[in-house]
Amino acid sequence: MTPPPEERFGGALPNRHIRGFTLNETGEILTRCIAPNRVRSSEGGDPLLESQWPLRNVGQTAFAENGGKAEEDLRMNDVLATGEPTGIGVNVAVVDTGLEICHPDLAENVVQGGSFNFKINAEETESWFNVDAFDPYFPGARGDHGTSVAGIIGARAENGLGLRGVAPDASLFGFNYLSEQCCLEDALGGSAEAPNSQQIDVFNMSFGSLGSQYYELADGILRYGTSELRDSLGAIYVKSAGNGFRLCTHFMHQVHTTVGCNSSNGDRLNNLPYVIAVGALNAAGARASYSSVGSNLWISAPAGEYGVREPATITTDQFGRNRGYSSRGSPGITSDENADPFGDYSSNFNGTSAAAPHVSGVVALLLEVEPNLTWRDVKHILARTARRPGGLLNPITDVRVVIGDQLVTISQDWVTNAAGFDFHNHFGFGVVDVDAAIALVREDYEPDSLGTQIRSDWFTTSSDGLQIPDHDGSGIEQQLNLDLPARANIEAVQLHIAGSHENLVDLSIQLTSPSGTQSILNPVFNEVLTGNTTLDWRLLSNAFYGESPRGAWTLHVVDAAETDVGTLSSWALRVWYGEHP
């Protein structure tokens, strides 16, 4: 099976899929979940909770060689101390490779008959033996990505087994979209039966791709879900930002250590405002080494490194010692039979695939506290209560390089915009703070108080094939005036830029709002654009959230390398806005 694209990194990620399958006692390929017998701790509780640094980080090693930094976690101490909220009554779908619906630590939360196996509709040559339509069992025996994602969201608490999910009473559904690579609309809320995805409140999307400039189908699906589902309050779509920071497959430049190899804006779903794009942090509170960055990020959450020298995330694995990531002999919990006597867990799960489900679990907690929150409320609350991570290796200043004879900013430090929101391309608005978010909802937050959301028409300007100066830091600048209501508050800005260039990776694209906030939408030497000569791209920035869109916007395009040349044909802006109190 082909691994989820955003999970590829030189074959090094421990949660990357490889070929394999599981046989039953008669030698047939097993494609349905058969529950194992497990002895639960007589003391109850969750034996692995003390190693779950994303929930409470005290510097524990979590079966790695070294520990992290205390308090670099989800800041959910009040939730853990009181035992609530737990996400009860909230439906969360794991849209992934599969879900082990009878896993001992998940089964109590899996809604019977609610999941769906898209392989039931596959061509005969692609079908799996003995498929059950309501059991998205993954037949590969070397790890099921979806099962590990599900454990982060909703592993059952206080059951004498393993660990605790962020929302341990959330209702879990599994849609194995990645296994069949079809029917995206059915998996994301566009189907009333087989599967009934319209009953889902939160969709977790721990997958991605690189190099796509626009995806019209996804735009329509997510617009529908955010406007029609949850009785028109809107479903919440939580998505991994990508693992492309170090994925330099075509060339390596020294600036990549600062801006990364592949921007998160290069994912065809990540540049849509209906998605909460999630970056990953390690246990020391720094951007995880692989985590893609970009102006489209919304929030960051713990995920970890690789679980060898530094902690990764501990989560559910395919059960049994001969199956799952644990069967690969990776260091960590696999070698500790006292901690994991049956081989049902992994301590090496990472990637933004692990960051996203932490956020999905948090959203489930918020929806339990206040079921009437709209999808926009959820985004607003996360942004308003986020904190800056405290890792010592995080960027603390702008980074500038000389292009031609000009100093050009290629990476920005934290920017506080005109509406008072802090933003950073490495972290979005910062790290999720669970206790602060719940406190805000309980104290004084009024659901559906952001005004009616309006998506503006495109405001377009023609550049008439304007040549971009070659290897010149001054680049070209153009302005576009947006005549929008004076009381409008930005919720997202999308840039559509068109042109041509002999080597598009040379281009840096920056946008400045009427309030003076600057946002780098495309970093220089972005590998996403490798091999392309035609620019027809939609880029998203969240850096302007809450500001007024009214007035003159400035586009700045710079060609950072010699020889190859190009032109700017046109550019346009579209704004999603409300009227915030």
Order of alpha helices (4+ residues) and beta strands (2+ residues): alpha-beta-alpha-beta-alpha-alpha-beta-alpha-beta-alpha-beta-beta-beta-beta-alpha-alpha-beta-beta-beta-beta-alpha-beta-beta-beta-beta-beta-beta-beta-beta-beta
